[in-house]
Structure formats: structure tokens, C-alpha cells
Amino acid sequence: MIYLRVLLRFFKANLMTAMEYRVDFLANALVAVASALWTLAALHVFFMHRPQLGGWRYQEALIVAGLFIAFEGVMAALFRPNLEEIPEAVRQGTLDFILLRPLDSQFLISFQRMQVWHLTDILLGLGIVAWALAQLGWPPVGRLLLFGLMLLSGLVIFYSLLMILITLAFWFVEVENIIELIYTFFEAGRFPVTAFPTWVRIVLTFIVPIAFLTTVPAQAILGWLQPQGVLSGLLVAMVLLMISRALWRYALRHYTSAGG
């Protein structure tokens, strides 16, 4: 429970900071809405000329687009402002301030900063998912629970993948380019993976598992996900989280700190 209380305090502190600049807060929220509308516009234009996208109808593909917008908000609100500072903290030795605190260092380095205006993306994305489900007919409770489980699994997968790559900063000077490459792959998540050629599907599922962020949760709530798909998502999430955790601890043993 102590970590939950600390997380809530982080949120309150970041919210208070954001509200000190209310015009900036509003401007960023409007940019988030504009970005979401652009994603929806691209999808709408495609369906003006085709009835299906990789076997998905409009409302079904809209669930994928909504999840993409929500995950984009999570990435911008949490992952970017925190994880991208790790290489600089390692180079300058400011990671010492994290290690001296009486809480888990990986938790602190991952959640201490939040760009709260990107909650707009998250709420808007989930709202789009809800609207699409209302058009298709609300699924039973079992599917909703499985949907939530797959969402959590997707978040863990993407966080762990970024954490593994960022931790390489303990040994390599520049890792930012690798992270930008992952973000480039993330852009493909706005469409179902079945819309891409076979080799791209393999890359987005097994090499850079973007499919687990949007397509797999959408399949879960639509009732298309097979039991082996559920197990695969949970297994990938568990393995990547364990690797990221072990690599972070190993890297800290090789960290010399600001004082050497």
C-alpha cells in the first residue's frame, strides 16, 4: 500500500504543477484531442473506400484505434517523461538522488513524473472504445474482465521492453535512437496487425510486440481471442518484466555514481 500512496502523491504533485500553467495545460489537452481526431480521420477515410481492414469492420477497427490513442496517452504521460531521463541521470550521476531514497529505485525512476494533461488522450481513447462497443453491443462481463487483463498485459510488455532498452544506458552512451525506433513501430498499433503483410505481423507480434497493446485486447473484448493467445500475452508480459527487473538490478551493481 505504501507504493500506492506514493503513486497518488506523485499524481497530486504533478497535477498541482500542471495547473500552475493553466493555459499551457489547456493547449496541450487540445493538441491531444487534435491528434486523436487525426487518427480517427485516417481510419474513416479508409473505410469510405473499403468495407473491411484486414478482416475488421469499422466499429471493430475503431476499438483498436481507441486503444492506440489511450496507450499513446499513457506513453506520453508516464513512459517518455520518466524513462527518457534515465540515460542523462546515469551520465551525470543524478541517479544517486533516486538510489538514496528508501523505496525501490525502479519504481521511483518509472513513476515520479507525470504529464497529467495527457489524461485527455487516455479518456478520449477509452471513450472511443466505449462508443464502438455500444454500436456493436456490450459484451458479457467475462469478456470485459479478459479485456482488462490483456490491457494490463500490454502495458507491462511495452513498459518492460522500454525499460530493458533504456537500462543499456549504463553501458552505452547513446540509446535514445533505439527508443525512437520502438516509438516508430508503436505507430503501427493504430491499425489491426492483420492489415499488414505476414512478415510485418510477425515483427509486430514476436519481435516488437506492439500487437499486444491494441490488437490483442480488441480481440479479447470481441470474443476472438483464443486461450493460447491469452496465455501468450501473459507469458510475454511476465518474462519481459522479469528480464527488465533483473537487468535493472544488474546495472545498478555496475553504477559508479557521481562520486565514482
GIKA-V811935 format. One record per residue. N is the residue number from 1. RES is the residue in one letter. SS is DSSP state (H for helix, E for strand, L for the rest). Layout:
BEGIN
N:RES:SS
N:RES:SS
END
This chain:
BEGIN
1:M:L
2:I:H
3:Y:H
4:L:H
5:R:H
6:V:H
7:L:H
8:L:H
9:R:H
10:F:H
11:F:H
12:K:H
13:A:H
14:N:H
15:L:H
16:M:H
17:T:H
18:A:H
19:M:H
20:E:L
21:Y:L
22:R:H
23:V:H
24:D:H
25:F:H
26:L:H
27:A:H
28:N:H
29:A:H
30:L:H
31:V:H
32:A:H
33:V:H
34:A:H
35:S:H
36:A:H
37:L:H
38:W:H
39:T:H
40:L:H
41:A:H
42:A:H
43:L:H
44:H:H
45:V:H
46:F:H
47:F:H
48:M:L
49:H:L
50:R:L
51:P:L
52:Q:L
53:L:E
54:G:L
55:G:L
56:W:E
57:R:L
58:Y:H
59:Q:H
60:E:H
61:A:H
62:L:H
63:I:H
64:V:H
65:A:H
66:G:H
67:L:H
68:F:H
69:I:H
70:A:H
71:F:H
72:E:H
73:G:H
74:V:H
75:M:H
76:A:H
77:A:H
78:L:H
79:F:H
80:R:H
81:P:H
82:N:H
83:L:H
84:E:L
85:E:L
86:I:H
87:P:H
88:E:H
89:A:H
90:V:H
91:R:H
92:Q:H
93:G:L
94:T:L
95:L:L
96:D:H
97:F:H
98:I:H
99:L:H
100:L:L
101:R:L
102:P:L
103:L:L
104:D:L
105:S:H
106:Q:H
107:F:H
108:L:H
109:I:H
110:S:H
111:F:H
112:Q:L
113:R:L
114:M:L
115:Q:L
116:V:H
117:W:H
118:H:H
119:L:H
120:T:H
121:D:H
122:I:H
123:L:H
124:L:H
125:G:H
126:L:H
127:G:H
128:I:H
129:V:H
130:A:H
131:W:H
132:A:H
133:L:H
134:A:H
135:Q:H
136:L:H
137:G:L
138:W:L
139:P:L
140:P:L
141:V:H
142:G:H
143:R:H
144:L:H
145:L:H
146:L:H
147:F:H
148:G:H
149:L:H
150:M:H
151:L:H
152:L:H
153:S:H
154:G:H
155:L:H
156:V:H
157:I:H
158:F:H
159:Y:H
160:S:H
161:L:H
162:L:H
163:M:H
164:I:H
165:L:H
166:I:H
167:T:H
168:L:H
169:A:H
170:F:H
171:W:L
172:F:L
173:V:L
174:E:L
175:V:L
176:E:H
177:N:H
178:I:H
179:I:H
180:E:H
181:L:H
182:I:H
183:Y:H
184:T:H
185:F:H
186:F:H
187:E:H
188:A:H
189:G:H
190:R:H
191:F:L
192:P:L
193:V:H
194:T:H
195:A:H
196:F:L
197:P:L
198:T:H
199:W:H
200:V:H
201:R:H
202:I:H
203:V:H
204:L:H
205:T:H
206:F:H
207:I:H
208:V:L
209:P:L
210:I:H
211:A:H
212:F:H
213:L:L
214:T:L
215:T:H
216:V:H
217:P:H
218:A:H
219:Q:H
220:A:H
221:I:H
222:L:H
223:G:L
224:W:L
225:L:L
226:Q:L
227:P:H
228:Q:H
229:G:H
230:V:H
231:L:H
232:S:H
233:G:H
234:L:H
235:L:H
236:V:H
237:A:H
238:M:H
239:V:H
240:L:H
241:L:H
242:M:H
243:I:H
244:S:H
245:R:H
246:A:H
247:L:H
248:W:H
249:R:H
250:Y:H
251:A:H
252:L:H
253:R:L
254:H:L
255:Y:L
256:T:L
257:S:L
258:A:L
259:G:L
260:G:L
END
